[in-house]
Amino acid sequence: MLRTIVTCLILLMLNQQSIARDFEGAYAVYGAGGDSCKAYLDSMKSGGRKQDYFIDWTIGYLTAFNVIMPNTYNILGESDFVESQGWLQRHCSRYPKQLYINALIKLTEVLYPVRYQSSLKKNIQKPAPKLKAVGKAVK
């Protein structure tokens, strides 16, 4: 019974993303989130400023998610940034026409149940990934 209640609460919290929209269900998207998954994949292959653009935007999105969502210290939980980029590259390969923000929303939905809910659960901080490692997360 408790498991059912917890599952329902998690689903309700995930559904809050749809509440944070206007009366038509729309919301403003700035920066890389408004680009396609194909543009993201192209930037990962080409590297340089285009890759930095997506990586920086993604870091900002994940940080904002940690700040805004209740009981969330780190949405990545046991995973790390390079692993999240690998997931995004696989997802975007399947859905190249999807907006990049929708891929990030899906990633956070997948990670939400296994997120760190407090800093007491965090491991020793891992060093920041090198951009070359991020771009080559999935071959």
C-alpha positions as CSV (number, residue, x, y, z in Angstrom):
1,M,0.0,0.0,0.0
2,L,2.8,2.4,0.9
3,R,4.6,1.6,-2.3
4,T,1.4,2.5,-4.3
5,I,1.1,5.8,-2.5
6,V,4.7,6.7,-3.0
7,T,4.4,5.8,-6.7
8,C,1.3,8.0,-7.1
9,L,3.1,10.9,-5.4
10,I,6.1,10.7,-7.7
11,L,3.8,10.6,-10.7
12,L,2.0,13.7,-9.4
13,M,5.3,15.5,-8.9
14,L,6.4,14.6,-12.4
15,N,3.1,15.9,-13.7
16,Q,3.8,19.3,-12.2
17,Q,5.9,20.0,-15.3
18,S,2.7,20.2,-17.2
19,I,1.2,22.6,-14.6
20,A,4.0,25.1,-15.1
21,R,2.7,26.2,-18.5
22,D,0.3,28.8,-19.7
23,F,-3.4,28.2,-20.3
24,E,-2.7,26.7,-23.7
25,G,-0.1,24.3,-22.4
26,A,2.8,26.3,-23.9
27,Y,6.0,27.8,-22.3
28,A,8.8,29.9,-23.5
29,V,12.1,28.2,-24.4
30,Y,15.4,30.0,-24.5
31,G,18.7,29.0,-26.0
32,A,19.7,25.4,-27.0
33,G,16.4,23.9,-25.6
34,G,14.6,25.3,-28.6
35,D,17.0,23.5,-31.1
36,S,16.4,20.0,-32.4
37,C,17.9,16.8,-31.1
38,K,19.6,16.6,-34.5
39,A,21.4,20.0,-33.9
40,Y,22.5,18.6,-30.5
41,L,23.9,15.5,-32.1
42,D,25.7,17.5,-34.8
43,S,27.2,19.7,-32.1
44,M,28.5,16.7,-30.2
45,K,30.2,15.5,-33.4
46,S,31.7,18.8,-34.4
47,G,32.8,20.0,-31.0
48,G,33.9,23.5,-30.3
49,R,31.6,26.4,-29.6
50,K,28.5,24.5,-30.8
51,Q,29.2,21.7,-28.4
52,D,29.9,24.2,-25.6
53,Y,26.5,25.9,-26.3
54,F,24.6,22.7,-25.7
55,I,26.8,21.5,-22.8
56,D,26.5,24.9,-21.0
57,W,22.7,25.0,-21.5
58,T,22.3,21.4,-20.2
59,I,24.4,22.2,-17.1
60,G,22.2,25.2,-16.5
61,Y,19.0,23.2,-17.0
62,L,20.1,20.4,-14.6
63,T,21.2,22.9,-12.0
64,A,17.9,24.8,-12.2
65,F,16.1,21.5,-11.9
66,N,18.0,20.8,-8.7
67,V,17.1,24.2,-7.3
68,I,13.4,24.2,-8.3
69,M,12.3,20.7,-7.6
70,P,11.4,19.8,-4.0
71,N,13.4,17.1,-2.3
72,T,16.0,17.2,-5.0
73,Y,19.7,17.7,-4.3
74,N,21.1,16.1,-7.5
75,I,18.9,14.8,-10.3
76,L,21.8,12.8,-11.6
77,G,21.9,10.7,-8.5
78,E,24.4,7.8,-8.9
79,S,25.0,8.7,-12.5
80,D,27.3,11.5,-13.8
81,F,27.2,14.1,-16.5
82,V,29.0,12.0,-19.1
83,E,26.4,9.2,-18.6
84,S,23.6,11.7,-18.9
85,Q,25.1,12.9,-22.2
86,G,25.3,9.3,-23.4
87,W,21.6,8.8,-22.6
88,L,20.7,12.1,-24.4
89,Q,22.7,11.1,-27.5
90,R,21.0,7.7,-27.7
91,H,17.6,9.4,-27.2
92,C,18.2,12.1,-29.7
93,S,19.4,9.5,-32.2
94,R,16.0,7.9,-32.0
95,Y,14.1,11.2,-32.1
96,P,16.2,13.7,-34.1
97,K,13.2,16.0,-34.8
98,Q,12.3,16.4,-31.1
99,L,13.2,19.7,-29.4
100,Y,16.3,19.3,-27.2
101,I,14.3,20.6,-24.1
102,N,11.9,17.7,-24.5
103,A,14.8,15.3,-24.5
104,L,16.0,16.9,-21.2
105,I,12.6,16.7,-19.7
106,K,12.4,13.0,-20.6
107,L,15.9,12.5,-19.0
108,T,14.8,14.1,-15.8
109,E,11.6,12.0,-15.7
110,V,13.8,8.9,-16.0
111,L,16.3,10.0,-13.4
112,Y,13.7,11.5,-10.9
113,P,13.0,8.2,-8.9
114,V,16.8,7.6,-8.4
115,R,17.9,11.3,-7.7
116,Y,19.7,12.3,-4.6
117,Q,17.2,13.8,-2.3
118,S,19.7,15.4,0.0
119,S,23.4,16.2,0.2
120,L,23.8,13.5,2.9
121,K,23.6,10.9,0.2
122,K,26.2,12.5,-2.1
123,N,29.4,10.7,-2.9
124,I,32.8,12.5,-3.1
125,Q,32.5,15.1,-5.8
126,K,33.6,13.8,-9.2
127,P,35.8,16.1,-11.3
128,A,34.1,17.9,-14.1
129,P,34.1,15.9,-17.3
130,K,36.3,17.0,-20.2
131,L,34.2,18.1,-23.2
132,K,36.0,15.6,-25.4
133,A,34.7,12.8,-23.1
134,V,31.2,14.2,-23.2
135,G,31.1,14.4,-27.0
136,K,32.4,10.9,-27.3
137,A,30.0,9.5,-24.6
138,V,28.3,7.4,-27.3
139,K,29.9,6.0,-30.4
